[in-house]
Amino acid sequence: MAGVELSSPVGRGIVAAAVLGSGMAMLDGTVVNIALVRIGQDLDATLAELQWVTNGYLLSLASLILLGGSLGDRLGRRRVFVWGVVGFAVTSALCGIAQNPTQLVVGRILQGVAGALLTPGSLSMIEASLRSQDRAKAIGSWTGLGGIASAIGPFVGGWLVQYASWRWVFFLNIPLAALTVVLALRFVPESRDEQAGDGFDVVGAALAIGALAFTTFALIQYATLGAGATIAIVFVGVAFGAGFVVVERRAHTPMVQPSLFASRQFSAANAMTLVVYGALGAVLFFLSLQLQVVVGYGPLLAGVATLPITALMLLLAARGGELGARIGPRLPMALGPAVCGIGVALLAFVGPDSAYLTGILPGLTIFGLGLCLLVAPLTATVLAAAPDRYVGAASGVNNAVARSGTLLAVAALPALVGLGGDAYRDPELLSAAYRSAMWLSAGLLVVGAVVSWSLIRNTPQNAPLSDSETDS
C-alpha cells in the first residue's frame, strides 16, 4: 500500500484522518490561548500557572513525541495514532472537569502524552502510504486543510469561552476524536519499519523529559527562584540534554537515529524549526493576552481577530508546498520567516487605540502569508531528507523541535520582558511587555530566515540525501 494515489478515495481518506488528528492537537493550541484570560479569572490563576497550562501540554508532547514516532515505526503507525486519538479524548475530558489550576495542569500534561502518540503518526501515515510524487502536495494539503481546524477553532472556541464556558474548549475534542478514529480504521493502511527491533529507548525518553522539564521549570519560576537557582537548574537541564545525546549515540534501539543528523538538510531544517516555531508560539501567546486585556476584545472577538492567518493557510498553504517542490525549499524557507517577521513588527504596535482594519489586520495578513510560504516546504524537506523506514522518527524529531521551541519561548519571554505574577491583568504593564516580546520574536524569525538561506539546499524533496551528500 506504499503507492496509494492522493486522488483516490483511500488517498483522500488517509489525508482526512491525518488532518483531523493533527488538527485536533493544533486546535487546542489556538483555542487554549484564547481561553487563558477566562481560565485565570475562573480558577484564580497566576501568570506562571497560565504558562503551565500552555507549557504542561507542550512539555510532555515535546518530550515524548520522539518516543511516539518510534513506537509508530515499530508497532504500527495507524495503531499508535489511534491510541493517541483515544487518549486525547479521555484527557481532554479530564481538563474540562478540572476544579483548580493544579488539576488543569496535570490534565494538560496527560493530554500532551496522548498528543505525542498521534502527532507524528499524522505525517508518517501520509509519507509511508502515498506515492512519492504525491507526498509534497499531500503535505501541503495536510497543512492547508489543518487550517480549517485552526480557522474554526478560534471562532467556535471564542464563542464557547464567552457564552458557555472555557471547559467546552476541551469537551469539543471528544466528537472530533471519534470521527478521526472511524476514518483511520476505515482508510489508513497499517505501516511499520519491518527492520526495527523490539526494544524501546526508555532511558532516552527519561533524559529528554528531564532536559525539557528542568529547563522549563527554571524559566517559568524565575521570579520565585532567583537568578542563582534558575541558572543552576538550567544547567541540570543541559546536563540531561547532553546525556540524551550520548545515550542516543550508543543505544541499540534509539528514539532518534543519529544517522538522520548526518544530513545537513535535516539538521538545518530542524534548527530553523526551533527558532521559527519559538517565535510563532510566543507571538500567539502574547497577542491573545494583548487583544483581550489591552485592546478590550472579548474571547470571541479575540478568536475571530486571528482568522486571517488560518484563512490564508487554508487557501495558500498547499500552493506553498507545490512551490517548494517545483523550485526547491531554500527560497520559500528563507523568505517565509522574513515575511512573518515583517508581520510581527507591525503587530508590535497593537495598543489600546488600535483599529482592527488599519492597526491589526495588516500585520496578521503579512504574518499569515509568511506562514504559507514556509510551513509545507519545511515539513516536506524534513521528511524527504530521511529514509522511508525512519519517517516516523523524522516526523517525531521535527514535531519535538517545533514544540520545544514554543515551550522554551513561552517559558522564557515573560521573564525576559519583565512580566510575572498577576501583571498580565494590568493593561499598562502587559502592553510594555508585549511590545518587547514582539520585537524579540521578530528577531528570532530573521535568524530563522538566515539559517535557511545559508544551510538549506534545493535537494529534490522525494529523495533522501545519499551518504556522500551528507558528508559534504
C-alpha positions as CSV (number, residue, x, y, z in Angstrom):
1,M,0.0,0.0,0.0
2,A,3.0,2.3,-0.3
3,G,1.8,3.6,-3.6
4,V,-1.7,4.9,-2.9
5,E,-2.7,7.8,-5.2
6,L,-3.7,11.0,-3.5
7,S,-6.7,11.5,-5.8
8,S,-8.2,8.0,-4.9
9,P,-10.8,7.6,-2.1
10,V,-8.3,5.8,0.1
11,G,-5.7,8.6,-0.5
12,R,-8.2,11.3,0.4
13,G,-9.3,9.2,3.5
14,I,-5.7,9.0,4.6
15,V,-5.2,12.7,4.4
16,A,-8.6,13.4,6.1
17,A,-7.7,11.2,9.1
18,A,-4.3,12.8,9.4
19,V,-5.8,16.3,9.1
20,L,-8.4,15.7,11.8
21,G,-5.9,14.1,14.2
22,S,-3.3,16.8,13.9
23,G,-5.9,19.5,13.6
24,M,-7.4,18.4,17.0
25,A,-3.9,18.9,18.6
26,M,-3.5,22.3,16.8
27,L,-7.0,23.3,17.8
28,D,-6.1,23.0,21.5
29,G,-3.1,25.3,20.9
30,T,-5.0,28.1,19.4
31,V,-8.2,27.9,21.5
32,V,-6.5,27.4,24.8
33,N,-4.6,30.6,24.2
34,I,-7.9,32.4,23.8
35,A,-9.3,30.8,26.9
36,L,-6.3,31.8,29.2
37,V,-7.7,35.0,30.5
38,R,-11.1,33.4,31.4
39,I,-9.2,30.4,32.9
40,G,-7.2,32.8,35.0
41,Q,-10.3,34.5,36.3
42,D,-12.3,31.4,36.9
43,L,-9.5,29.4,38.7
44,D,-7.7,32.5,40.1
45,A,-4.5,31.5,38.4
46,T,-1.3,33.5,38.3
47,L,0.7,34.1,35.1
48,A,3.1,31.3,36.0
49,E,0.1,28.9,36.3
50,L,-1.3,30.0,33.0
51,Q,2.2,29.4,31.4
52,W,2.0,25.9,32.8
53,V,-1.5,25.4,31.3
54,T,0.2,26.0,28.0
55,N,3.6,24.5,28.7
56,G,2.5,21.5,30.7
57,Y,1.0,20.2,27.4
58,L,4.0,21.2,25.3
59,L,6.4,19.7,27.8
60,S,5.0,16.2,27.7
61,L,4.3,16.5,24.0
62,A,7.8,17.6,23.1
63,S,9.5,15.2,25.5
64,L,7.6,12.1,24.3
65,I,6.9,12.8,20.7
66,L,10.1,11.1,19.6
67,L,9.1,8.0,21.5
68,G,5.7,8.3,19.8
69,G,7.3,8.3,16.4
70,S,9.5,5.4,17.3
71,L,6.5,3.4,18.7
72,G,4.7,4.0,15.4
73,D,7.6,2.8,13.4
74,R,7.8,-0.4,15.5
75,L,4.2,-1.2,16.5
76,G,2.3,0.2,13.5
77,R,1.8,3.9,12.6
78,R,-2.0,3.6,12.4
79,R,-2.3,1.6,15.6
80,V,-0.3,4.1,17.7
81,F,-2.1,7.1,16.0
82,V,-5.5,5.6,17.0
83,W,-4.2,5.0,20.6
84,G,-3.2,8.7,20.7
85,V,-6.5,9.9,19.4
86,V,-8.5,7.9,22.0
87,G,-6.1,9.1,24.8
88,F,-6.5,12.7,23.7
89,A,-10.3,12.5,24.0
90,V,-10.1,11.0,27.5
91,T,-7.5,13.5,28.8
92,S,-9.4,16.4,27.2
93,A,-12.4,15.4,29.4
94,L,-10.1,15.5,32.4
95,C,-9.1,19.0,31.5
96,G,-12.7,20.0,31.1
97,I,-13.7,19.0,34.6
98,A,-10.6,20.5,36.4
99,Q,-11.5,22.5,39.5
100,N,-8.2,24.3,40.2
101,P,-5.0,25.2,38.3
102,T,-3.1,22.2,39.5
103,Q,-5.8,19.7,38.2
104,L,-5.9,21.5,34.9
105,V,-2.1,21.5,34.5
106,V,-2.0,17.7,35.3
107,G,-4.7,17.1,32.7
108,R,-2.8,19.1,30.2
109,I,0.4,17.1,30.8
110,L,-1.5,13.9,30.3
111,Q,-3.1,15.4,27.2
112,G,0.4,16.0,25.8
113,V,1.3,12.4,26.4
114,A,-1.6,11.4,24.1
115,G,-0.7,14.1,21.6
116,A,2.8,12.6,21.4
117,L,1.3,9.4,20.1
118,L,-1.0,10.9,17.5
119,T,1.0,13.8,16.2
120,P,4.0,12.1,14.5
121,G,1.6,9.4,13.1
122,S,-0.4,12.0,11.2
123,L,2.5,12.8,8.9
124,S,4.2,9.5,8.8
125,M,1.0,7.8,7.6
126,I,1.0,10.2,4.7
127,E,4.7,9.7,3.9
128,A,4.5,5.9,4.3
129,S,1.2,5.3,2.4
130,L,1.1,7.7,-0.6
131,R,3.0,7.6,-3.9
132,S,6.3,9.5,-3.7
133,Q,5.2,12.0,-6.4
134,D,2.1,12.9,-4.4
135,R,3.7,13.4,-1.0
136,A,4.7,17.1,-1.3
137,K,1.2,18.0,-2.5
138,A,-0.4,15.9,0.2
139,I,1.7,17.5,2.9
140,G,0.6,20.9,1.5
141,S,-3.0,19.8,1.6
142,W,-2.5,18.5,5.2
143,T,-1.1,21.9,6.1
144,G,-3.9,23.8,4.4
145,L,-6.8,21.6,5.5
146,G,-5.4,21.6,9.0
147,G,-6.1,25.3,8.8
148,I,-9.8,24.5,8.8
149,A,-9.5,23.4,12.4
150,S,-7.4,26.4,13.2
151,A,-9.9,28.7,11.4
152,I,-13.0,27.2,13.0
153,G,-11.3,26.8,16.4
154,P,-10.8,30.4,17.4
155,F,-14.4,31.3,16.4
156,V,-16.1,28.3,18.0
157,G,-13.7,28.3,20.9
158,G,-14.1,32.0,21.5
159,W,-17.9,31.7,21.3
160,L,-17.8,28.8,23.8
161,V,-15.5,30.7,26.2
162,Q,-17.6,33.9,26.1
163,Y,-21.1,32.5,26.1
164,A,-20.7,29.0,27.7
165,S,-17.5,28.0,29.5
166,W,-13.8,27.5,28.7
167,R,-14.4,23.9,29.7
168,W,-16.2,23.2,26.4
169,V,-12.9,24.0,24.6
170,F,-11.7,20.7,25.9
171,F,-15.0,18.8,25.6
172,L,-15.1,19.7,21.9
173,N,-12.3,17.2,21.3
174,I,-14.4,14.2,22.1
175,P,-16.6,14.1,19.0
176,L,-13.6,15.1,16.8
177,A,-11.7,12.2,18.2
178,A,-14.5,9.7,17.5
179,L,-14.7,10.8,13.8
180,T,-10.9,10.6,13.5
181,V,-10.8,7.0,14.8
182,V,-13.5,5.9,12.3
183,L,-11.6,7.4,9.3
184,A,-8.3,6.0,10.4
185,L,-9.6,2.5,10.8
186,R,-11.5,2.6,7.5
187,F,-9.0,4.2,5.2
188,V,-5.4,4.2,6.6
189,P,-3.3,1.1,5.7
190,E,-1.1,-0.1,8.5
191,S,2.6,0.5,8.0
192,R,5.7,0.0,10.1
193,D,9.5,-0.3,9.9
194,E,10.0,-4.0,9.3
195,Q,13.6,-3.8,10.3
196,A,13.0,-2.2,13.7
197,G,13.9,-4.2,16.8
198,D,11.6,-4.9,19.8
199,G,13.3,-2.7,22.4
200,F,12.4,0.9,23.3
201,D,14.7,3.6,24.4
202,V,13.3,4.2,27.9
203,V,16.5,5.9,29.2
204,G,16.5,8.3,26.2
205,A,12.9,9.2,26.9
206,A,13.6,9.9,30.5
207,L,16.6,12.1,29.7
208,A,14.5,14.1,27.1
209,I,11.8,14.7,29.7
210,G,14.4,15.7,32.3
211,A,16.1,18.1,29.9
212,L,12.9,20.0,29.0
213,A,11.3,19.8,32.4
214,F,14.2,21.2,34.4
215,T,14.8,24.0,31.8
216,T,11.1,24.9,31.6
217,F,10.6,24.9,35.3
218,A,13.6,27.2,35.8
219,L,12.4,29.7,33.2
220,I,8.8,29.9,34.3
221,Q,9.6,30.0,38.1
222,Y,12.4,32.6,37.6
223,A,10.7,35.2,39.7
224,T,10.4,32.9,42.8
225,L,13.7,31.0,42.3
226,G,16.0,33.9,41.8
227,A,18.9,34.2,39.3
228,G,21.3,31.8,41.1
229,A,18.8,28.9,41.5
230,T,17.5,29.4,37.9
231,I,20.9,29.2,36.4
232,A,21.7,26.1,38.4
233,I,18.5,24.3,37.4
234,V,19.0,25.3,33.8
235,F,22.5,23.6,34.0
236,V,20.8,20.5,35.3
237,G,18.5,20.5,32.2
238,V,21.5,21.0,29.9
239,A,23.2,18.0,31.6
240,F,20.1,15.9,30.9
241,G,20.2,17.0,27.3
242,A,23.9,16.1,26.9
243,G,23.1,12.7,28.5
244,F,20.3,12.2,25.9
245,V,22.8,12.8,23.0
246,V,25.2,10.3,24.5
247,V,22.6,7.7,25.1
248,E,21.1,8.1,21.6
249,R,24.6,7.6,20.0
250,R,25.1,4.3,22.0
251,A,21.6,2.8,22.3
252,H,20.7,-0.3,20.4
253,T,17.2,1.0,19.6
254,P,17.4,4.8,19.9
255,M,14.4,7.0,19.7
256,V,16.4,9.2,17.3
257,Q,18.7,7.6,14.7
258,P,21.9,9.6,14.9
259,S,22.4,9.0,11.2
260,L,19.5,11.3,10.5
261,F,21.6,14.3,11.7
262,A,24.4,13.4,9.3
263,S,22.2,15.1,6.7
264,R,22.9,18.8,6.7
265,Q,19.5,19.3,5.1
266,F,17.7,17.6,8.0
267,S,19.8,19.3,10.7
268,A,19.4,22.8,9.2
269,A,15.7,22.4,8.7
270,N,15.3,21.4,12.4
271,A,17.5,24.3,13.5
272,M,15.3,26.6,11.6
273,T,12.2,25.0,13.1
274,L,13.4,25.6,16.6
275,V,13.8,29.4,16.3
276,V,10.8,30.0,14.0
277,Y,8.3,27.9,16.0
278,G,9.6,29.5,19.2
279,A,8.8,32.9,17.7
280,L,5.4,31.8,16.4
281,G,4.3,30.3,19.8
282,A,5.4,33.5,21.6
283,V,3.5,35.7,19.2
284,L,0.2,33.8,19.5
285,F,0.6,33.6,23.3
286,F,1.2,37.4,23.8
287,L,-1.2,38.5,21.1
288,S,-4.1,36.7,22.7
289,L,-3.4,38.4,26.0
290,Q,-2.9,41.8,24.4
291,L,-6.2,41.7,22.4
292,Q,-8.2,40.8,25.5
293,V,-6.5,42.8,28.3
294,V,-5.3,45.9,26.4
295,V,-7.4,46.3,23.3
296,G,-10.5,45.2,25.2
297,Y,-11.7,42.3,23.0
298,G,-13.8,39.5,24.5
299,P,-12.7,35.9,23.9
300,L,-15.0,35.6,20.8
301,L,-13.6,38.8,19.1
302,A,-10.0,37.8,20.1
303,G,-10.6,34.4,18.3
304,V,-12.2,35.9,15.2
305,A,-9.4,38.6,15.0
306,T,-6.8,35.9,14.1
307,L,-8.9,34.2,11.4
308,P,-7.0,35.9,8.5
309,I,-3.9,33.8,9.5
310,T,-5.8,30.5,9.2
311,A,-7.9,31.5,6.2
312,L,-4.7,32.3,4.3
313,M,-3.2,28.9,5.4
314,L,-6.3,27.2,4.2
315,L,-6.2,28.9,0.8
316,L,-2.5,29.1,0.1
317,A,-0.5,26.5,2.2
318,A,-0.9,23.8,-0.4
319,R,0.4,26.2,-3.1
320,G,3.4,26.8,-0.8
321,G,4.1,23.0,-0.8
322,E,3.8,22.9,-4.6
323,L,6.2,25.9,-4.9
324,G,8.8,24.2,-2.7
325,A,8.5,21.0,-4.7
326,R,8.9,23.0,-8.0
327,I,11.7,25.4,-7.2
328,G,13.2,23.8,-4.2
329,P,12.7,24.6,-0.5
330,R,15.6,27.1,0.0
331,L,13.8,30.3,-1.1
332,P,10.4,29.6,0.5
333,M,12.0,28.6,3.8
334,A,14.1,31.8,3.8
335,L,11.5,34.2,2.5
336,G,8.7,32.8,4.7
337,P,10.3,33.7,8.1
338,A,11.4,37.1,6.9
339,V,7.8,37.9,5.8
340,C,6.5,36.6,9.1
341,G,9.0,38.9,10.8
342,I,7.6,41.9,9.0
343,G,4.1,41.0,10.1
344,V,5.2,40.6,13.7
345,A,7.0,44.0,13.6
346,L,3.6,45.6,12.5
347,L,1.8,43.7,15.3
348,A,4.2,45.2,17.9
349,F,2.3,48.5,17.5
350,V,-1.1,47.0,18.6
351,G,-2.3,49.0,21.5
352,P,-5.5,50.2,23.3
353,D,-6.4,52.6,20.4
354,S,-5.7,50.2,17.5
355,A,-8.4,49.9,14.9
356,Y,-8.7,46.3,13.6
357,L,-8.6,47.2,9.8
358,T,-5.7,49.5,10.0
359,G,-3.8,48.5,13.2
360,I,-4.2,44.7,13.5
361,L,-5.3,43.2,10.2
362,P,-2.2,44.2,8.1
363,G,0.2,42.6,10.5
364,L,-1.9,39.4,10.7
365,T,-2.2,39.2,6.9
366,I,1.6,39.5,6.3
367,F,2.3,37.1,9.1
368,G,-0.1,34.6,7.5
369,L,1.4,34.9,4.1
370,G,4.8,34.2,5.6
371,L,3.5,31.0,7.2
372,C,2.0,29.9,3.8
373,L,5.5,30.1,2.3
374,L,7.4,28.3,4.9
375,V,5.3,25.6,6.7
376,A,4.7,23.0,3.9
377,P,8.2,23.2,2.3
378,L,9.8,22.9,5.8
379,T,7.8,19.8,6.7
380,A,8.4,18.2,3.3
381,T,12.1,18.9,3.5
382,V,12.5,17.3,6.9
383,L,10.6,14.1,5.8
384,A,12.3,13.9,2.4
385,A,15.8,14.1,4.0
386,A,15.1,10.8,5.9
387,P,14.9,7.3,4.5
388,D,11.4,5.9,4.3
389,R,11.9,3.5,7.2
390,Y,12.6,6.4,9.5
391,V,9.8,8.7,8.5
392,G,8.1,8.2,11.9
393,A,11.2,9.2,13.7
394,A,11.9,12.1,11.4
395,S,8.4,13.4,11.9
396,G,8.8,13.0,15.6
397,V,12.1,14.9,15.7
398,N,10.6,17.8,13.8
399,N,7.5,17.9,15.9
400,A,9.5,17.7,19.1
401,V,11.8,20.5,17.9
402,A,8.8,22.7,17.0
403,R,7.1,22.1,20.3
404,S,10.3,22.6,22.2
405,G,10.8,26.0,20.5
406,T,7.4,27.1,21.5
407,L,7.8,25.7,25.0
408,L,11.1,27.5,25.7
409,A,9.9,30.7,24.2
410,V,6.7,30.9,26.2
411,A,8.6,29.9,29.3
412,A,11.5,32.4,28.8
413,L,9.9,35.5,27.2
414,P,7.6,36.7,30.1
415,A,10.6,36.8,32.4
416,L,12.8,38.5,29.8
417,V,10.3,41.2,29.2
418,G,9.5,41.7,32.9
419,L,6.1,40.1,33.1
420,G,5.2,37.9,36.1
421,G,2.6,37.2,38.8
422,D,-0.7,39.0,38.2
423,A,0.9,41.7,36.0
424,Y,-0.8,40.3,32.8
425,R,-4.1,41.7,34.2
426,D,-2.6,45.3,34.2
427,P,-3.1,46.8,30.7
428,E,-0.2,49.2,31.0
429,L,2.3,46.6,32.3
430,L,1.2,44.0,29.7
431,S,1.4,46.4,26.8
432,A,5.0,47.3,27.5
433,A,6.0,43.7,27.9
434,Y,4.0,42.8,24.7
435,R,5.9,45.2,22.6
436,S,9.3,43.9,23.8
437,A,8.1,40.3,23.2
438,M,7.0,41.1,19.6
439,W,10.4,42.6,18.7
440,L,12.3,39.7,20.2
441,S,10.0,37.3,18.2
442,A,10.7,39.3,15.0
443,G,14.4,38.9,15.7
444,L,14.0,35.1,16.0
445,L,12.2,35.0,12.7
446,V,15.0,36.8,11.0
447,V,17.5,34.3,12.5
448,G,15.4,31.5,11.0
449,A,15.5,33.2,7.6
450,V,19.3,33.5,7.7
451,V,19.7,29.8,8.8
452,S,17.5,28.6,5.9
453,W,19.2,30.7,3.3
454,S,22.7,29.7,4.5
455,L,22.2,26.0,5.0
456,I,19.2,24.6,3.1
457,R,19.8,23.2,-0.4
458,N,17.4,22.6,-3.2
459,T,17.7,18.8,-3.0
460,P,14.8,17.0,-4.7
461,Q,12.2,16.6,-1.9
462,N,11.4,12.9,-2.6
463,A,15.0,11.7,-2.5
464,P,16.8,11.3,0.8
465,L,20.4,12.5,0.8
466,S,23.0,9.9,0.0
467,D,25.9,9.1,2.2
468,S,28.2,11.2,0.1
469,E,25.8,14.2,0.2
470,T,25.5,14.1,4.0
471,D,29.2,14.5,4.3
472,S,29.5,17.5,2.0
